[in-house]
Amino acid sequence: MGKALRRLIKSICIVALILYGGIVMAKQEISFKKYDNELANYQTMISEEEIKHEQLLSTKEHIATQDYIEEVARQKLGLVMPNEIVFIDASM
């Protein structure tokens, strides 16, 4: 009976180790999938922010142009160029 008991205990230990290894592997797989999803979300966020960055750079370049400065001066500040005649519609 001693050998049969030892063999049974060894079998139970081996099965327990195999089950434990399977559980650990399953938990790791779940964690890996979670991290893969997070990585995909962060990569999406990065690409969106890069697009916004490019748009801001484009806007910055446009704002620095003489045409934009003149447009703002005319519309918001009511300024005119020297020697320019301004006509105001009195019927309004």
Secondary structure, DSSP 8 states (H G I E B T S, - for coil): -HHHHHHHHHHHHHHHHHHHHHHHHHHHHHHHHHHHHHHHHHHHHHHHHHHHHHHHHHHHHHHTSHHHHHHHHHHTT----TT------TT-
